[in-house]
Amino acid sequence: MENNDVNRSLKTRHLSMIALGGSIGTGLFVASGSSISTAGPGGALIAYVAIGIMVYFLMTSLGEMATYMPVSGSFATYATKFIDPAFGFALGWNYWFNWAITLAVDLSTISLVVKYWFPSWTSWKISLTFMIVLLVINFISVGSFGETEYWLSSIKVTAVIIFLICGILTIMGILGGHGSVGFSNYTYKHAPFVGGVPAILSVFVVAGFSFQGTELIGITAGESATPEKSIPKAIKQVFWRILLFYILSIAVIGALIPYTSPNLLGSGAGDIAISPFTIVFKKVGIPLAAGIMNAVILTSVISAANSGLYAASRMLWSMSKNGMAPNVFQKTNGRGVPVFSLLLTALVGGIALFTSLYGDSFYELLVAASGLTGFIAWLGIAFSHYRFRKAYLYKGYSLDDLKYKAKWFPFGPLLAIVLGIIIILGQDVRSMVDFNFGRLLISYSGLIILFVCWIYYKIRYKTKFLKLEDIDVKETKNGGHY
């Protein structure tokens, strides 16, 4: 008998750690420094707090839908059911494309990080080796993916906690041997705000990219053993995680390193020596600080690649189940792993990776095309939740029956929609002002791909924007939904 179903074997601790570590990566470990140098410590804090609030509301929106309807490929499914099947189709293919290309970026970054220790090693061989390892992990079972993510995220979380403890003790003068540092860097020269509103808005984009990955909790819902318990638990802790790991980290970095420091300008994942975390560890006097942070960043990038391979394969599987992708991609092996979806994702990621060996232009176009997709997915989540709640009440259902209710509706999704649009349009403001048409095409190619997919599906299947009375939110006989 042909098997087309995934297994619900992800445990609560897996989902909690995936939600916790999903957004901790090079955005925090490296690019946070460039955010402070661009907008000053105060400007960076404002940007990260604003995006943090947005992400919190997004996760509560996603949590409400994911506990009510726990499915893999959730964003596309929710958009299909609550907005328009054409939008669900476009959202799903964009999200799959985003992670397939991001997989290539992560594999390329892994080779950069490994070459820190072994500079003579060949880049493509390093990337290929890690690709095979990640494929094997994902082929074994969803449990092996969850267990791998659990331990990789544990390393990242431990590193941030140690950093915060060391940083706070250094600010107080207990560590570092230089006396109390205090918060003098917050008033140094033009601090705390540098560059005014335009600089803060530019950091909004960086902060947004840093937080991408938190939405993975919605993808994992379809393979959670107890989604009604594990998803709310993971979502409820998102606020404190954002506060602790991002806001507090930015505050500590801003206090210990002046925004004028040239070491903060590094934004490439290979710039391990100038990661603000490395600089702080050196101030404290921790030996081999750069090597330690290099190892932490390596686990981060491996985790991102592992999550990308998983998320993309489940999105493709889900779309195939909904008739939006060829039937072959819904087939799973005996352990519930969508084999063909996994292989296509790895193949596309591998092709994208190797294009970088023969020229950067096409590769940069692919990366730019995928860059906006995370923000588009966030908009899809917010709008889907707004429509779901409206339809749920319109059909006469009680909010008391929801296992998890999003906070401050409709403020939460509306705020996420407004901020999401601002971030997407602000992706490349300079090219807009200078009207660099070629650069605009590259920067906003993700939007172009979205609209092409949307229009194609709408014309072919003549779909319509769903009215509230046409949205189906009822439960199914087996206790699940959809």
N, C-alpha and C positions, 0 to 999 in steps of 0.2 A: 504493500500500500504506500502511495506517495505521501511524503511528509512535507507539510507547508507551514508548520507552526513552530514558533520559538518557545523556549522553556522559561518558566518563571522561577529562576533559581538565584537571582540576586538578593542578598540578605540586606537587612536594615543597615548594618555597619558598612556594607559596600556603598549603598546609596548615600549615606551620611558623609563618607569620606570623599566620594566622587563630587558631591555638592560642595564640600569644603575645599577640596583641592582643584576643582575644575577651572577656576579662574586664576590660580596661582601659577605664574609662569614667567617668561622673560619680560612680560609687560611690567610686572612688579619688580623683578630682580635687576633689570637693566634699564628699561625705558622710563621708569619712575624718576630717574636722575635727570633725564632730558626734560621731563615735564617741569621739574623745579627750576632748571636753568632757563626755561622758556618763559614761565609765568611767575616765577618766584615761589617761595614756600606757601605764602597765603593764597596765591592764585591757583597753585596745584591742588591745595586742600579744598578750595571751593569747587573746582572741577570734579575731583574724585568724590567729594561728598554728594554733589548733585547727581552724578552718574550712579553712585552707590544707592541713593534713595530710589532712583529710577529702576535699578536692577532688583532692589528689594520688592517693589511693587510688581515688577514683571514676574518674579518668582512666586509671589502669592497668587497672581493671576493664573500662572501655569499650574501651581499646586492645586487650585480649586478644580481646574479641568482635568488634571492628570489623576487625581484621586477619584473623580466621578467617572472618568473614561480613560483608564490606563492602557494606552496603546503605544507600540513602537512607532516612530515616525510621527509623533504627536502633532507637531506644528502643521504639517500638511493635512493631516486628518481633520484637525479642528477647523482649519481654514476652509476645507472642503465642505464640512457639515454646517458651519455657522456663517460663512461669508459667501463664497462662490466656488464651485468645483474648479473653475479655471484658475482662480487665485491659489487654491490648494495645490494644483498641478505645478504652477510656476514656482511657488514657495518650496515645494518638495525637491524639484530638480535643481533649483538654485542652491539649496542647503546641501544637497548631495555633492554638487559640483564644488562648492566652497570647501568642504572637508576633504574631498579628493585632492584638490590643489594644495590645501593647507598641509596635507600629509607629505606632499613633495617638499614643501618649504621646511617642515619639521625634520625630514630626513636629511636635507641639505644642511640644516643647522646642526644636527647631530654630528655630521662629519667635521664641521668647523670646531665644535667643542672637543671632540676626541683628538683632533690634530693639535690641541693645546699640549697634550702629553706626547703624542706620536706624530710630529710634523712631517715625517717622511711617508706616512701611510697615504694610499691613494683614496681620494674623496669618494669616488663612486663605489668603490669596494666596501668602504665603511657603511655608506648609505644602504647598499644592497644587502649587506649582512644584517643590519637592523631591520630592514623591511621583511626579510625572511623570518627573523625571530618574532616580530610582531604578528605576522601571518599565522605562524604556528600557535602562538598564544590565543589568537582569536578563533582559530580552527578547532582547538581542543574543546572549548565550551564557553558559554557566557560566564560561568563561574570562574574560569581561569582569567578572563578579562577583568572581572570584578576584583579578584584577589590581587592581580598585578597592580591595578589602579589603587587599591587600598594601601599597598605598601609604598608605592611611588609617592602617593599623596601624603602618606605619613612622614616621609623624609622631608618633603617640602614644608609641611606644617611645622615640623620640629625645627627646621632651619629658621623659619620666620619667628617662632617663639624665642629661640636662643638670641636672634638678632635684636628683638624688642627688649629682652631683659638686659643684654649688654648695652644697647643704646640708651635706655633709660638710666642705667647705673652710670654711664659715661656722662650724660647730661647733668646728673647729680654730683659728679666729681668722684664717685666711689671707684670707678675703673678709669683706665687711660693714663693716669699719672700726671694730668695737666690741670688738676683742680676742676671746679664746677664750670661746665660749659654754658649751662643755662640756655636761654632762648635769644641770645644777642644776634644770632644770624637772621632772626625774623625782622630785625630793624636795620640790618646792614645795608648801606647805600640805598637802593631803591626798593628794598624789600619792605613789607611782605609781598606787595603786588608789583610785578614787573611787566611792562608791555600793555597794561590796561585790558579792556574787555576783549580785543582781538586775540591777545595771547591766551587768555583764559579759554576762549572758545576753541582755539586750536588744541588746547590740552584736553578739551572735552572729547575730541576724536581719539586721542591717545588713551585716555582713561576708558573710553568705550571699548576699544580693542583689548585693553588689559582685562576687562571684566568678561569678555566673550568666553564662553565655555560653561558658564553657570547654567545655561539653558539645557545642558546635557541631562539634567535630572528628568526632563520631560521625555527624552528618548529612552532612558533606562526604565521608566515606569512600566513599559510593556513587558519587561522581563523581571519585574520585582515579585518576590514571593508573597509579600503582604503590602501592596501599594497603599491601601487605606491607612496603614500605620506608619510605614517607613517614609513615604513622601511628605506628609505633614511634619514629621519629626525633622527631616532634612531641611524643609523650607523654613520652618520656624526659627532655625538657627542661622539663616542666611544674614539677617541684620547684624548679629553680633560678629559673624565672620568678616563681613565687610568692614565693620568698625575696627576690629582687632587687626586684621591682616593688611588692609589697605590704608585706611585713614590714619591709624596709629603709626604704621610704617612710614608714610609720607611725612607725618609730623616729626618723627624721630630723625629722618634723613635731613629735613629742612632745618632742624635745630643743630645738627652736628656738622653739616657741610654747607658753606656759603653758596648761594645760587651762582656766584661768579666763578666757581671752581671749574677749570677746564675738564676735569675728570668726570663731571656730570653730563658732558655732552655726548658721550658714547651711547648709541642706541642700537648698535648691532649686537646680535646674540654672541658673537665671537669676542666682544670686548669685555672679557671676564675681569681683567685687571682693573677696569674702571667701573665695575658695577658698584653702586652706592653701598651695597651690602659688604662688598670686599673692602671698600675704603673704611667703613665703620669698624669692621673686624680688625683691620690693621691698626686703627687708632687704639683699640682696646688692647692690642698686643698679642692677638691670637696668631701663632705661627702657621705658615702655609695657608694664609687666608684665601689667596687667589685660587689655590688648588682645591680647597674645601668648597668654595662657592662654585667652582667649575663643575665639581661632582654633583652639587645640588642642582645646578642649571641643567646638567645632562639628564638627571632624573626627571626634571620638569619637561624637557623637550620630548623625551621618550614617552612620558605620560600623555602629552598632547598628541603625539602621533598615534599612540594606542587608542586614545579616545576618538580621534578623527576617523580611524579605520572602522571602529565599532559604530559610531554615529552614522557615518555615510552608508555602511552596509545595511543598517536597520532602516534608514530612511528609504533606501531603494527597495528593500523587501516590503515595507509597508505600502509603498506606492504601487508595487506589483500586485499586492493583495487587493488594492482598491481599483485595479484596472488602469493605472496611470503609467505603468511600465510593463515591458514584456513579461509574460507568465513565468519564464524560466527563472527570474530573479526572486520568486517567492518560494522556491524549493529549498528545503533545509535538510541537513543530514540527521542521523539518529539522535544527535545531541542538541537539536534545535538551532543549529548554526546555519544561516543563509549563505551557503557556499558560493554560489554564482555571484551574488551581490558583493560578497567579500572579495572575490577574485577580480571583478570588474573595477571595483574601487582601487584595489592595489595596482591593477594594470594602468589605469588612468593616472594615478599618482606617480607611478614609475615612469610613464612616458613624459609627464610634466617635469619630473626631476631631471631626466636625461636631456631634455631640450636645453637646459641651462649649460650643458657641456658644449653646445654648438652655437651659442649666442644668447645674449641676455634679453634681447628685445621681445621675443615671443614669450619667454618665461615671465618677464615683468608684466606683460599684458594679461597673462593668465592669473597672476597673483593679484593684480589690480581688479580684475573682473570678479574675483572671489572675495575681495576685501570688504565690500559693502553688504555681503550676504548675511553676515551675522546680525547687522543692524536691521536688515529687512526682516529676518526671522523674528527679531524682537518686536517689530511693528506688527507682524502677523500674530504673535502671541497676544499682544495688548488688544488689538482689534477683535480677535477671535473671542477673547474673554468678555469683552464689552457686549458683543452680540450674543454669546452664550447666556450670560446673566439676564439680558433683556428677554430672550426667547424663553428661558426657564421660568421667569415670573409671568410672562405673557400666557404661557400654557397652564398657569395655575399651580405650579409646584411650589412647595414651601422651602425657604432657605434653611430651615431647621433640619431638613433631610440631607443636606450636603455634609459629607464627612469632614470637609475642610472649606472654610469660607475665607475668601480674600478680604483683606482689610480695606476700608475707606473707599468702597466702590461708590460712584464711578471715578473718583479722583485718581486712583492708582493707574488704571489703564489709560485714562485721558492724559495724565502727565507723561506716561511712557510714550504715548503716540506723539505728543508735541516735541519732547526732547529727542525722540528718535528721528523725526523729520528734520529738526535743526542739525543734528549730527550728520545725517546723510547729505543734506544740502551743503553743509560746511566742510565736506570732505576735501575739497580743493578750491577754497575761496579765491586764492591768488590767481588760479587759471581763469576763474569767472571774471575777476576784475580786469585782468590783462586780455581776456577773451582769447586764450590759447586753445583753439578748437581741437587740435590733435590731442593735447594733454587732457582736455575735458572728456573726450571720447574714452580715453584710457581710464581716467579716474572714476567715471560714472558708468563704465561698461557693465557693471553688475546690475544696475537699474535697467539698462538696455536689454540685457538677457532676460530679466524678469518680465518686462513688458512684451518681449517677443514670444516667450512661452505662454504668457497670459492670453495674448491676442490669438495665437495659434490654436490653443485649446478652445477658446470661446467661439471662434469662427467654425472650427471643425465640429464641435458638439453643441453649439448654440446654447451655451449655459447662460443663466441669468443670475443677477445678484439676488440672493435669497431673502424673501420677506420673512418676518418673524413667524407668521403662521405656517410657513413651509419648513421651518427648522425642526428637526427631530431630536428631542432631548430625552426620550423615554428610556427606561431601563429594559434590559433583555432578560429572558427567563433564567439564564444561568447565573444571575447576580452581577454580571459585568455590564458593560455598555457597548453600544455600537455593533 
